[in-house]
């Protein structure tokens, strides 16, 4: 799947706010090594540099398009193309940061302990993932794909129920001390069909990539109509989109 940085950044402030909140909850004053895994366009990596200007801060992402944008927008930061599923650091990391990335990967029961093992004693694994799977943003495309004639590739491309239970994450991250919480952001969106624009910048990109031109147009029309009913704009043209996020800040034992 090809990512479109411009489409993703259409809601820069709304997409970055949870990541900024996550940075603020990392309880370390002077980490030496900070890595942003799944860094995307690098905007939040730059926030990590602002928070810890004396640290060795780097970021990586599997998308060459995203890394090209990150390198162009933030030339003073070291970025690289890599895959979280196979990546290993050269040495233990003081802050391993992941914003809106790990829900794209499978087998969290092995992924999370592996990432935790890369964290230095007393260091932090900081994670934020979307947790909106039961809401219309995600339920509408699932219902459309499950209730119609679509290619199997399109149905399987839709992410569903990608977040495990808090108890499972606590068990997988043990013996780390974990602070976990869930926040719902009420995004105020404007413009034509803003919820459709929001989801096509992220979760629906793989679905659209799996459809031909006719199928993508048919799917888009069905989704847009349903989103208009689920998220009607007010008299001023503003649409309120509630969107929940799950946060974890795990401190490795010394």
N, C-alpha and C positions, 0 to 999 in steps of 0.2 A: 504494500500500500504506500502511495505517495502522499506526504503531508504538504499542506499549503500554509506556510507561515502567515501570509497575509490574511487568509480566512480565519486562522486561529486567533490572530491578534485583533480581529474586529471588535472584540470585547476585552481589550487588554486589562482595564482596571478591574472588571468583574472577575476575570480568570486569575489575576495575580493576587487579589486580596487574600484568599485563603493561604497562599504560599507565603505572603508577607506575615500573616498572623502566625504561621508555623515557625518562621525564623525567630519571631519574638518570644517564642516559648522554649527555645533551646537554652538550657541553663549553664552555658559555658562562656567565660569571659575572654579567654585567650587560647583558643584551639590553634594547633600548628598546621594541621592538614584538614581541608574541607573539600568534599566532593559532592557535586550536584549530579545525581544519576537520573537520566531522562531529562536533561536540562532544557530541551526544546529550543526556543529562540534566545535563551541566555539571559532574559530580563531578570529572572530571579537569582541567577548566578551572580549577577551584578549586585543584587541586594545582599548576598552573602559577603561579597567584597566590602560593601559599605559597612556591614556589621563587624567584620573582622579584617580590617585593612592590612594587618601584619601577617595574616595566615596565607598559606599556599592554597589558593582556591582554584579549582578546575571543574569542568563539566563535560559530560558526554551524553550522546544520544544516538539511537540507531538510525535516525533520519538524516540523510545527507543534506536535504533541503533545509531542515531546521539548523543544522550545524553551520551551513553556509550563511544563514541569516544571523546566527549568533556571532560568528566570527566577524562579519561585516559591521554589526551594530556595537560589538564590545571587543575591539581589537586588542585591548590590554589584558584579556583573560584567555587562559589556555583551554581550548575546546578540542574534542576529538570525537570520531565516530566509533561507537562500540555498542555491544549488546549486553544488557543487564543480565541476561540468562547465562552468559559465559564470562563476564567481566570479573577480574580479580585485581585488587590493588597491590602495588609493589610493597607496601608497608601498611600497618594498621592506620585507620583513619579516625580522626578525632570527632568530626561531624560528617555523617553520611546522610545526605538530605535528598528526599524524593517527594516532589510535588506533582500530584495528579498523573502518576505514571504506572504504579505497580498493579493497578487493576487491569492493565493490558496483558499481564503475565499470568500464566497458570501455576498451579501447584504451590500455593502460598505456604503450605505446611513444610515445604523444604526451602522455598525461596527466602522466607523471613529469617529462619535460623541461620542460613548461609550469609545473608547480609549482616546479621548481628555479629557473626564471627569475624567480620572484617573491621569491627569497631574496636579502637584501643581501649584499655581499661580506663574507666571513668568517662569515656567518650559517649556520643549520642547518635542513635539512629532516629531521624525525624521524618515522619511520613504523613502525607495527606492523600486521601483517595475520595473520589466522588461516591456518595452513598444515597443516590436518588433513584435506585433501580425500580422501586414500586410506584413511582410517580408517573404522570402522563408523559413527561419528557422521554421516558424509556418504555413505558407500557404501550403507548400508541404505536410506535413502529413494530413492536413485538406482535401486537394484535393484528396489524395489517399483514405482516409477513406470515403469521400462523394461519390467518383466515383466508388467504388467497392463493393463487397459483404463481409461485415465484421459484427461481432457481434455488436449489439446496445451498449453493455457495452464498447466496444473499442471506438466507435464514441463519446459517452458521456463522456469518460474519458479524452479526449483531451481538454485542456484549450483553450478557444477562447475569444478574445476581453475582457480581464479581467480588463481593466483600463477604468475608466469613464473619462469624460471631465474635464479639469482644472476648469472650472466654477462650476461644481458639487462639486468637492473636496473643493473649496473655500467656497461654501455654507455650506457643511457638517461640516467643521472645524470652522466656525464662532462661536464666535467673535474673535478667535485667529488671530494673525498677521502671515500670511503665506508667506514664500519665496518658490517659486516653479520654477523648471526648468527641462529641458530635455536635456540629453547628449547622443551622439552617440559615443561609443567606437569602435575603429577599432582593433579588436582582431587579433593578428598574431599567427596563429595556425600551428603546424607541425604534422607530423605523418600520418598514414593511416586513411583516412576518418575522419578528425578531427571535422567537423561540426556534423556528426552523433554521434561521441563520446561526443560532447558538449551537444546535446539535450537529449541524453539518460541518462545523469547524472542528468537531471531535468525534463523538461516538458513532455518528452515521457515515463517516467517510468510508469505512470498509464496506458498508452495505452498498453505497452508491457505486463504489469501485467494482463490485461484483455484478452489477446490472448493466445491460446494454442500454443504448440511448432510449429506446421505447420503454423499457422497464423502469429506468431511472425517472423518466417523466411521469409515468403512471404512479410510481411509488411516491414521488415528490408531491404530486397533486393530492393524493390521499392523506399524506401526513400533514400537509399545510392546512387542509380543511379541518382536520381533527384538532390540530394545535390551535387554530382560531377559535374553536368552540371551547377548548379546555383552558385557554389563556386569553380571554378577550381583553382588548385594550380599554382603558377608561376614556372619559370624554376628552382628555388632553392628548390622547394617543399613546400614553405610557402603558406598558405591559409589565405586570409584576410576575417574576418567575421565582418561586421558592426552590432553592437548590441546596441539598444537604451534603455535608462533607464529614468524613471520619478522620480524626487526627490521632497520631501516636507519637509520643516522645519517649524513647527507651534509653535509659542510662545503663551502660555496661558496668558490671561490678569491677571493683579495683582488685 
